[in-house]
Amino acid sequence: MTKVASESDHAEISTAERWELIERIWSSKEFKRARRLQELLQYVGTQTVKLGVTAIREQEIGAAVFGRSDNYDTSLDNIVRVNMTELRKRLGLYFEDEGSSETLLVEIPRGAYVPVFFRRPVHGEDETPGSLSPLEADESQRVRQAWA
């Protein structure tokens, strides 16, 4: 099973490494013609990597990235959720194709807007066929807890 990143793992990933990965992703072919997704990734990347923000609200993203008013009703306007779903999909595509050799990975958990960075397991280390990513493992754990 893939190792879930611990606090000590995060300490080993520098701010520069995280930012360089974000830059490579938003300039990749997956994002080349997706200006809004580039802006969304740049925003969440800047907030978390450069500014150290630990939580980002949907309303903040709507105002900063999509030009919504500061007090727009997120229950009536799902632009952030729709674009975040597409961003998660494109991140997956990036790491399957152009970023398949990246040693540092990033995911954005469903229901959250803060990127999670972790190292790709070295072949054969903490890796089994059908292993789950840290987010999939977390999701699997939540599902198991909900049924308990």
Residue, then its C-alpha position, 0 to 999 in steps of 0.5 A: m500500500t502507498k505510504v501516506a505522507s506524515e508530518s516528517d515527510h512534508a518537512e523533507i519537501s521544500t517550498a521550492e520543490r513544491w512551487e516548481l512542481i506547481e509551475r511545471i504542471w500549469s505550463s504542461k500540455e494538460f493545462k496549456r489551453a485551460r487558462r481558468l484551471q491554470e489560474l485556479l492551480q496558481y491561486v491554491g498553490t500560491q496560497t498554500v506554498k508561498l503564503g503558508v495558508t492551511a485552509i482555503r474557502e470556496q468563497e475566497i476562490g470564487a472571488a479571487v479566481f472567478g471574479r465573483s463578489d466577496n459574499y456570493d452564495t456558493s449554494l447557488d453558484n457551483i463554479v468553484r466546485v465544478n472547476m476544482t473537479e476538473l482540476r483534480k481530473r487534469l492533475g491525474l492526467y498530468f501524472e499519468d502522462e507528461g508528469s509520469s516521471e515526477t518524484l513529487l506528486v500533488e493531489i487536492p482532496r475532495g471537499a477541500y481546496v488545499p493541495v497535498f504534496f507527497r513523494r512517489p514511492v520508489h518502485g517496490e517500496d511501500e507499493t503493491p499492485g492496486s495500491l491507493s494514493p494517500l487521498e484514496a487511502d484516506e477516502s477508503q478509511r472515511v468510508r470504512q469509518a462511516w460504515a462502522 
